[in-house]
Structure formats: C-alpha cells, structure tokens
C-alpha cells in the first residue's frame, strides 16, 4: 500500500481524522471515516479492503480539493490571483459580521499589468460597488493597495477601473482604458479607515471616498474605459512588494446593478 494511504489509515485510526480531512467536504470526511471503521472491524480482510480503500481515498482527496474552490465568499463567486502573487494569498468571509478579510500579494496594480489577489463576481450594465476598507497592522509598504475594482478579465493586462486605498492614505481612482495600455489615476488623501465607492455608467467611472458615516467626496469621473459585458466586479489586495503579503478588511460591502441606458 502506498505510504500516503498508510498514513491516512493510521491517522484515522488514531482519532486524528478531523485535522487530516479539514480541507474536504464534511460529507466526504464522514464517508471516509465510516470506511475506515469497517476496515478496522474486519481486520481479517485487511489486505483486500486496503486495496479498495487505496483507490477510493485517492478519489475522495481529489474531490475534496475540487470542493475547496467553493468556499463561502459572501456576495462574490470567484477568487483568484491576477498576475504573479506569493504563496499564502487567501480570502475569508465572516457571515456573522459581513466582513471580508483578504490577504494579498503582488508587485503592483499599475503600468501595463497587475499582480494582486481578487475576489469577484461577473456582472453587466451600470453598477456601483461600495465598502469600508481598513488595513490590518502597519507596513513599510506605503503603496500597498486595497481596491474596489471593475475589470474586463482576470488577465494581468486587462482594462479596469478601481477605487484604491493605499497604505499611506493616498486614495485614488485608477484606470487602464484598454488592455496593455498604461494606468492613470486621479487622487485625493484620506488617512486610516476609509469608505470607498466606484460607480460604472457605460464607459464612465467615478469614485466616491470619505470616512465611514460621513459624506463621500466625488473624484473623477474618467471616461472611455473600454469594457464589454460581462465584467468582473470585486475587491482585492496588492502588497506592492512581489514577495510579501498584506491584509485588509472590507466591511459593509454592497453591489448595486442597474440596466445600462439604451
């Protein structure tokens, strides 16, 4: 029997199955545990059952890995790295308080290509995305970025527009008008926790920014960001240092979609 399967069986018999199968779907874990108990009870048939278990365990692990992609993302449906990011990027949603905790990496969201961690959903037409944004801890990376973004695709050079809170309080409406073009921005300054909104109306994008529970200031609009429906709308984090990670918390997140004007 392969050593990996022997380790699985030993771990299960030792009462450590919960830790081992934590990434799997709970139903798969229960099924696997039941099979192990049958194997132990019928020790006289261990050799035949071990061969069967070897095949089934491999299938279950594969299924578990696939199901891990369906983790709870609240109002969003996708999570992915755009461009190159270091190990450890992740997104966690807390349904109790409606917060998204995103740990992201990547060199930058700028120039002609981007690198960051992004959770999103596909949407069409005019829309707004609003959220309160707060960084976790301090950092020497003044230009780490927490973003509310509308993006054509998950390609690193995609057209996009976003509302960005930097680590040093710089708050900007960034945009790349078409794939592979340069990024430009319109800026303001808001220290600490910030409330951001990005609004799409056709090819026009506007940012609204301010402190939570205060009136938001309009920044922009900017015109001619060429995107075809559907687009990706979501939130993300860039560490601004290719090899490190930064974490931001997004709360009071809301997407409002309206049909584009004819």
N, C-alpha and C positions, 0 to 999 in steps of 0.2 A: 504494500500500500504506500502511496506517496507520503513523504514525511509531512507535507502540509495538511493532508487529511488526517494522519495520525494525531497531529497537533490539535485539529478541530475536535476529534473524538475525545482526546484526553481533556481538553479544556471543558467540553460539555459535561463529561463525567465528573469533573472536579467542581462543578457548580459555578463555572465562570462563563457560561454561555451568553449571558446578557451583555457583558462587555464585548465579547467577540463579535456578536452579530448586530451591534448597535446601529451600524450604517444600513442594515437591511430593513425591509418592511417587517412590521411586527408579526404579521400573519406567517411570513416565511420563517421567522425565528421560531414561532410556536411549532410549525410543522417539522422543522429540523430537530427541535428538542424532542418531539414525540418519536421520531425515527431513532434517535439515539437511545431513548429509553427502551424501545423494542429491541435494539441491538444488545443492550446490556442484559435484558431479561432472558434472551435466548442465546446465551453465551456459547452453547454447543454448536450453533450455526454461524459463529462469528465470521469465519472465512468467507462464506457465501454472501452474508449481509454486508461485509466490509466492501466487497467489490461493487455491490449495488449502491451503497452509500457514497462510495468514491465518485461514481458518475453523477448521482443526484446532488451531492454537495457542490460540485463544480457548477451545475446548472443553477442552483439556488444562489450561489455567490454572484454569478453573472446577472441574475435577475435583481438581486439586491443592489448591485452597482447601478443598474439602469434606473431603478426606482428612486435612487438618491437624487436624481436630477429633478424630481417632482416635489422638492421641499416647499414648504409654505412661504410664499413671497407676498402675501397680502394682496394688494390690487395689481401686482405685477405677475408676469408669467414666465419670464426668461431671466437667466443670469449668465454672464459670460465676461471673459476678458476681451477687451478690444485692444489689439496690438499686443506687445510683449509685457507681461507682468510677472513678478517673482512668486515663488511658492507662498501659500498662506492667504491668498486673497479669498474673501468669502462675504456672504451676506446673510444676516439673521433678522427675522421679523418677529417681534413680540406682539402677539394679538391682544394681550392684556392692556397695553398702553398705546398700541398703534405705532410703535417706533421701529424704524429700520436702522440697523447697525451695520455699516458697510466698511470692511477693511480692504483697501485697495492699494495698488502699487502702480508702477509705470513711470516712464521718464517725463511725460508731459501731455497736455492736450493743447497743441499749438502747432505752428508751422503748417506743414503739408500732411502730417499724420499724427495719430494719437495713440496713447497707451494708458489704459485705466481699467477699473472694474466697474461693471454696469449691470443694473437690474432694470428690466423694461417690459413693456407690452407693445403690441402693434396697435396702431390707431390710425384713423383717417379723418380728414376735414380739419376745420378750425378747432383749436383746443387751448386750454390753459393747464399748467402743472404748478402747484403751489406746495411749499414745505418750509418748516422751520429747520435750520441747519446749525449744528453745534459740533465743534471738534472735540475729540477725546484726547486730553493731555496736551502738553506743549511739544514743540518741534523746532529744530533749526531750519527746517524746510519752509521758508516764508511763503513760498508759492505752491504749497500743497493745495489741491483743489477739490472741493465738494461741489457737485454740479447737478442742476436740473436741466435735462437735455432732450431735444427733439433731433433725431438723427435718421438719415436715409437708410443706412445699413450698419452692420457690425464690422465692416471693413475699416481698417485704421485710417484710410484717407477719405472717408465718406464726407459728404456735405452735412453740416449740422448747424444748430444754434443752441447756446446754453446760457443759463444764469449761473454764475460761479462765485463762491465764497472762497477766497484764498486764506492761507494761514495767517497772514499779516493784516487782514481786514480789507484788502483790496477786493472790491466786488464789481464784477464786470459782466457785460453781455458780449459773449464771444461768438464768432460765426465764421464758417467756411462756406462760401457761396456755391461751390461746386466741387466735386471730387478732385483731389490732388492739388487744389489751389491753396494759397496761403490763408492763415487765420488772422482775423482782425478783431478789435474789441472797442467797446465804449465803456468807460469806467466811472465808479463812484467809490466811496470808502465807508465801510460800516464795521466797527470793531465788535468782536465777541459773537454771541448768538445772533443770527440774522433770519429774517423771513424773506423768502425769495418766491417770485412767480415769473414764469416765462409764458408768453402768450403767442400763439401762432394764428395769423389770419392770412391765408394764402401763402405768399412768399414773404410776408412781412412778419418780423418778430420784435417783440417788446419785452423788456424786463421791468419788473416792479420789485423794489427792495427797501427794507427798513427793519426796525426792531419789531419783534413779535408784539402783537396787541397795539401797534401804532400804525399810523397812516403810511402806506408804502409810496415811495418816490418812483416815478416813471423814468426809465433810462432807455433811450432809443426813440423811435423804432429804427430798425435797419431793414433794408429792402433786398429783394432779389436773391434770397437763399433758395436755390432750386432743388426742391424735393417732390417726388411723386408719391401718392398714397399707395399702400400704407407706409407709415413711418414708424420708427421706434421712439417711444416716449418713456423716460425713466430717470433714475438717479444714479450717481456714481461717484467714485473717489479715485483720484490720482495722487500719488505720493510726491511727484516731481523729482524723485530720485529712483533710478531704474531698479535698484537692488533692495529698497526698503519698503515698509508698509506704513500706512497711516489710516486712522479710523475716524469716521464721522457718524453722527446720529441724525437721522432725518425723522421728524415728527410732524403730525398734522398734515400728512401728505394727501393731496386731493387732485384728481384729474377730472376736468370737465371737458366733454367733447360736444361740439355743435357742428351741424352740417355747413360745409363751405357755401358761400354765397354763389348763386348761379350767374 
